[in-house]
Amino acid sequence: MSFALLALIACVGISCIPLYLLGRGVYARAREYFVASEHTPPGVVRNSLIAYSLQIATFGQLFSWGAKGEFWPAMIFSAMFGAGLYLIQRLRLPMRAFMSQALERDRSVTVPGFIARQHGNDARVQLIAAMLSVCAFAGLIASAAIGAATLVKPILPGGLNTTFPIACGLLGLMLLYTIPAGNSGAMRSAQAQLGILYFGLIGSTLIVLYMLISSAGQMPPQGTFAVTVLAACCAIVLIYRRSRYIDTSPIGSPVSGETTDIEPLGARLFRRFSRIVNELIAVLAATTLVIALIGLYAQGVPAVITESVSALRAETQTSISGLLALVLLPIFYPIVDTTNWLRITALEIDPHSGRVDTGRTPETFARVLAMYASASALVWLLICMFGTIAVLATNTPGGADVLRSFIVRLASQRNDLADVASWLLLVSVIAMAVLTGSAMFSAILATIRYDIIPAVWSSLAPERAQPSNEALARRRAIIAGSSLCVVMLIALFVLNDDPGLSFASGWFLNLQLACLCVQLAFGPLVLAPLISGNSAAISPAWAIAVIGAGVAAGQGVIIVSLQPEHTAWVWSAIPACLGSGLSLYAVARLWTSKTAPGA
């Protein structure tokens, strides 16, 4: 255990190197801290996007589907996520035009800023959308921290009251990876943590796969299908990624700093660490592939095909509203998520001039999104198959809390293999929580700086602020974001003794969906201008009403689902949110067209 803790601390320390290298400059403009302080390589943007998709809530849901042998929901969710990113690719040109114009004038590049700019350029719309977005991100961060803490607690010694200290530690790491070097530092450290996550996830999958195959028992059909898909995922990863899981390009100097031809020692150490992790991940993936093929070979090809078909024909327990939510959420949420907008902007924009980088061709953007979609889908399927293999290898009973039950059962086994698997899984869970928190906290800081501070202090608007005032505005944004973290900690402390505070409890899913619905309410106001341009604009009052309708419908369904007899309604919140917002937006467009001059 001591060696595992030392290794974890060493990995955390090494992944902080980009923060030190990028955090030494002077940020003269808002975009240099909140968007990008270096000419961001496409590989860094791609990996940070992939890392953001591997959230702790997604991990738990996919593991649960795999444990129950429900593969279709995971496959539908993965496919629809690709459709959502294809939608972004199709709407890239208007997004790029907005980002270029906004950053050239150092204006907001967030989703609330886009909504306000397209619908009357009204400060009230921008402020309301920004406040809702910040609250939604804060809720997602808090739920991720407490969810990860409840999963990590069975592995760590310390009794029953370690949830709050673990959550505090996760939020502290989130601040550490975000504040010193802004969004560029968060992206650089995120891709390093992604490598650590890959190592822990594939390593723990390899161990439970070995435990399953070495038991010499007859696998049920879902086990055979899981091993088959796992082998396919490992083969695709090895062929497609070619040992490039972490980008090893040089870490650039801050925009306002002086460049140097000599790469710092820390940068060389970080790149060497990245290369080593790349090779270790490739070795683990290859070993997992070999063991999976051995298990499948022992069964024979006809049996593998027959049992895989049988597993796919098994009845799923997911409701119609749940399946509808699995279609709508991954299609529409990526395009209303400010985190994605910030990282796409970092890819598209030259930070020195604030203009679109002419050296980045449309093919570069398309390749980044394609890798984002394919890599996320592969890892999601791997997690789902890991859930199936894990419960079969350890005979974990099913139930709502199957993931935590598996972790408890794995930690209770007194052998070296189980100990190694437990610690690898711990590393993965911690990495997921920190990655989620740091990405969302970057979005919170950018939203506060670009959309909230100008509404309170007009002299600190980014396009007007002098370098000295910009430093003041940045400090106020960081203080406001940190204060929000203090509020999260107080809430977690108050709820620490609540026996219902669990990763699998109803409140966790309700809180996650409530926060997601807040941002999904922006959907009609974002998609319509991207598709139809200025002709899709509505008045600020109508824009506020559309947001309010979406938020109210989503939260209303979630409140109703809190009643025991209506629990199944919870997934209906997503279609209710999108449907109500879209319906009111259609009414607003009809009203606007009828009352327009000359109508």
LINCOR-V436843 format. One record per backbone hydrogen bond with DSSP energy under -0.5 kcal/mol. NH is the residue of the N-H (numbers start at 0). CO is the residue of the C=O. If there is no record, write none. Layout:
nh=NH co=CO
nh=NH co=CO
This chain:
nh=4 co=0
nh=5 co=1
nh=6 co=2
nh=7 co=3
nh=8 co=4
nh=9 co=5
nh=10 co=6
nh=11 co=7
nh=12 co=8
nh=13 co=9
nh=14 co=10
nh=15 co=11
nh=15 co=12
nh=16 co=13
nh=18 co=15
nh=19 co=15
nh=20 co=16
nh=21 co=17
nh=22 co=18
nh=24 co=21
nh=26 co=24
nh=27 co=25
nh=31 co=28
nh=32 co=28
nh=32 co=29
nh=33 co=29
nh=34 co=30
nh=35 co=30
nh=39 co=37
nh=43 co=40
nh=44 co=40
nh=45 co=41
nh=46 co=42
nh=47 co=43
nh=48 co=44
nh=49 co=45
nh=50 co=46
nh=51 co=47
nh=52 co=48
nh=53 co=49
nh=53 co=50
nh=54 co=52
nh=58 co=54
nh=59 co=55
nh=60 co=56
nh=61 co=57
nh=62 co=58
nh=63 co=59
nh=64 co=60
nh=65 co=61
nh=66 co=62
nh=67 co=63
nh=68 co=64
nh=68 co=65
nh=69 co=64
nh=70 co=68
nh=74 co=70
nh=75 co=71
nh=76 co=72
nh=77 co=73
nh=78 co=74
nh=79 co=75
nh=80 co=76
nh=81 co=77
nh=82 co=78
nh=83 co=79
nh=84 co=80
nh=85 co=81
nh=86 co=82
nh=87 co=83
nh=88 co=84
nh=89 co=85
nh=90 co=86
nh=91 co=88
nh=94 co=90
nh=95 co=91
nh=96 co=92
nh=97 co=93
nh=98 co=94
nh=99 co=95
nh=100 co=96
nh=101 co=97
nh=102 co=98
nh=103 co=99
nh=104 co=100
nh=105 co=102
nh=106 co=101
nh=113 co=109
nh=114 co=110
nh=115 co=111
nh=116 co=112
nh=117 co=113
nh=118 co=114
nh=120 co=115
nh=121 co=115
nh=125 co=121
nh=126 co=122
nh=127 co=123
nh=128 co=124
nh=129 co=125
nh=130 co=126
nh=131 co=127
nh=132 co=128
nh=133 co=129
nh=134 co=130
nh=135 co=131
nh=136 co=132
nh=137 co=133
nh=138 co=134
nh=139 co=135
nh=140 co=136
nh=141 co=137
nh=142 co=138
nh=143 co=139
nh=144 co=140
nh=145 co=141
nh=146 co=142
nh=147 co=143
nh=148 co=144
nh=149 co=145
nh=150 co=146
nh=151 co=147
nh=152 co=148
nh=154 co=151
nh=155 co=151
nh=160 co=157
nh=165 co=161
nh=166 co=162
nh=167 co=163
nh=168 co=164
nh=169 co=165
nh=170 co=166
nh=171 co=167
nh=172 co=168
nh=173 co=169
nh=174 co=170
nh=175 co=171
nh=176 co=172
nh=177 co=173
nh=177 co=174
nh=178 co=174
nh=179 co=175
nh=181 co=177
nh=182 co=32
nh=184 co=180
nh=185 co=181
nh=186 co=182
nh=187 co=183
nh=188 co=184
nh=189 co=185
nh=190 co=186
nh=191 co=187
nh=192 co=188
nh=193 co=189
nh=194 co=190
nh=195 co=191
nh=196 co=192
nh=197 co=193
nh=198 co=194
nh=199 co=195
nh=200 co=196
nh=201 co=197
nh=202 co=198
nh=203 co=199
nh=204 co=200
nh=205 co=201
nh=206 co=202
nh=207 co=203
nh=208 co=204
nh=209 co=205
nh=210 co=206
nh=211 co=207
nh=212 co=208
nh=213 co=209
nh=214 co=210
nh=214 co=211
nh=215 co=212
nh=216 co=211
nh=218 co=216
nh=222 co=219
nh=223 co=219
nh=224 co=220
nh=225 co=221
nh=226 co=222
nh=227 co=223
nh=228 co=224
nh=229 co=225
nh=230 co=226
nh=231 co=227
nh=232 co=228
nh=233 co=229
nh=234 co=230
nh=235 co=231
nh=236 co=232
nh=237 co=233
nh=238 co=234
nh=239 co=235
nh=240 co=236
nh=241 co=236
nh=241 co=237
nh=243 co=240
nh=251 co=249
nh=254 co=36
nh=256 co=253
nh=262 co=260
nh=267 co=263
nh=268 co=264
nh=269 co=265
nh=270 co=266
nh=271 co=267
nh=272 co=268
nh=273 co=269
nh=274 co=270
nh=275 co=271
nh=276 co=272
nh=277 co=273
nh=278 co=274
nh=279 co=275
nh=280 co=276
nh=281 co=277
nh=282 co=278
nh=283 co=279
nh=284 co=280
nh=285 co=281
nh=286 co=282
nh=287 co=283
nh=288 co=284
nh=289 co=285
nh=290 co=286
nh=291 co=287
nh=292 co=288
nh=293 co=289
nh=294 co=290
nh=295 co=291
nh=296 co=292
nh=297 co=293
nh=298 co=294
nh=299 co=295
nh=303 co=299
nh=304 co=300
nh=305 co=301
nh=306 co=302
nh=307 co=303
nh=308 co=304
nh=309 co=305
nh=310 co=306
nh=311 co=307
nh=312 co=308
nh=313 co=310
nh=322 co=318
nh=323 co=319
nh=324 co=320
nh=325 co=321
nh=326 co=322
nh=327 co=323
nh=328 co=324
nh=330 co=326
nh=331 co=327
nh=332 co=328
nh=335 co=331
nh=335 co=332
nh=336 co=332
nh=336 co=333
nh=337 co=335
nh=339 co=336
nh=340 co=336
nh=341 co=337
nh=342 co=338
nh=343 co=339
nh=344 co=340
nh=345 co=341
nh=346 co=342
nh=347 co=343
nh=348 co=344
nh=349 co=354
nh=350 co=348
nh=352 co=349
nh=353 co=349
nh=354 co=349
nh=356 co=347
nh=357 co=355
nh=359 co=356
nh=360 co=358
nh=363 co=360
nh=364 co=360
nh=365 co=361
nh=366 co=362
nh=367 co=363
nh=368 co=364
nh=369 co=365
nh=370 co=366
nh=371 co=367
nh=372 co=368
nh=373 co=369
nh=374 co=370
nh=375 co=371
nh=376 co=372
nh=377 co=373
nh=378 co=374
nh=379 co=375
nh=380 co=376
nh=381 co=377
nh=382 co=378
nh=383 co=379
nh=384 co=380
nh=385 co=381
nh=386 co=382
nh=387 co=383
nh=388 co=384
nh=389 co=385
nh=390 co=386
nh=391 co=387
nh=392 co=388
nh=393 co=389
nh=394 co=390
nh=395 co=390
nh=401 co=398
nh=404 co=400
nh=405 co=401
nh=406 co=402
nh=407 co=403
nh=408 co=404
nh=409 co=405
nh=410 co=406
nh=411 co=407
nh=412 co=408
nh=412 co=409
nh=414 co=412
nh=418 co=414
nh=419 co=415
nh=420 co=416
nh=421 co=417
nh=422 co=418
nh=423 co=419
nh=424 co=420
nh=425 co=421
nh=426 co=422
nh=427 co=423
nh=428 co=424
nh=429 co=425
nh=430 co=426
nh=431 co=427
nh=432 co=428
nh=433 co=429
nh=434 co=430
nh=435 co=431
nh=436 co=432
nh=437 co=433
nh=438 co=434
nh=439 co=435
nh=440 co=436
nh=441 co=437
nh=442 co=438
nh=443 co=439
nh=444 co=440
nh=445 co=441
nh=446 co=442
nh=447 co=443
nh=448 co=444
nh=449 co=445
nh=450 co=446
nh=451 co=446
nh=451 co=447
nh=452 co=447
nh=454 co=451
nh=455 co=451
nh=455 co=452
nh=456 co=452
nh=457 co=455
nh=459 co=456
nh=460 co=457
nh=463 co=460
nh=464 co=460
nh=469 co=465
nh=470 co=466
nh=471 co=467
nh=472 co=468
nh=473 co=469
nh=474 co=470
nh=475 co=471
nh=476 co=472
nh=477 co=473
nh=478 co=474
nh=479 co=475
nh=480 co=476
nh=481 co=477
nh=482 co=478
nh=483 co=479
nh=484 co=480
nh=485 co=481
nh=486 co=482
nh=487 co=483
nh=488 co=484
nh=489 co=485
nh=490 co=486
nh=491 co=487
nh=492 co=488
nh=493 co=489
nh=494 co=490
nh=495 co=492
nh=497 co=494
nh=498 co=496
nh=500 co=497
nh=501 co=499
nh=504 co=501
nh=507 co=504
nh=508 co=504
nh=509 co=505
nh=510 co=506
nh=511 co=507
nh=512 co=508
nh=513 co=509
nh=514 co=510
nh=515 co=511
nh=516 co=512
nh=517 co=513
nh=518 co=514
nh=519 co=515
nh=520 co=516
nh=521 co=518
nh=522 co=519
nh=525 co=521
nh=525 co=522
nh=526 co=522
nh=527 co=523
nh=529 co=525
nh=530 co=526
nh=531 co=527
nh=532 co=528
nh=534 co=531
nh=535 co=532
nh=536 co=533
nh=542 co=538
nh=543 co=539
nh=544 co=540
nh=545 co=541
nh=546 co=542
nh=547 co=543
nh=548 co=544
nh=549 co=545
nh=550 co=546
nh=551 co=547
nh=552 co=548
nh=553 co=549
nh=554 co=550
nh=555 co=551
nh=556 co=552
nh=557 co=553
nh=558 co=554
nh=559 co=555
nh=560 co=556
nh=561 co=557
nh=561 co=558
nh=562 co=559
nh=565 co=562
nh=566 co=563
nh=568 co=565
nh=569 co=566
nh=570 co=567
nh=571 co=568
nh=572 co=569
nh=573 co=570
nh=574 co=570
nh=575 co=571
nh=576 co=572
nh=577 co=573
nh=578 co=574
nh=579 co=575
nh=580 co=576
nh=581 co=577
nh=582 co=578
nh=583 co=579
nh=584 co=580
nh=585 co=581
nh=586 co=582
nh=587 co=583
nh=588 co=584
nh=589 co=585
nh=590 co=586
nh=591 co=587
nh=592 co=588
nh=593 co=589
nh=594 co=590
nh=595 co=591
nh=598 co=595
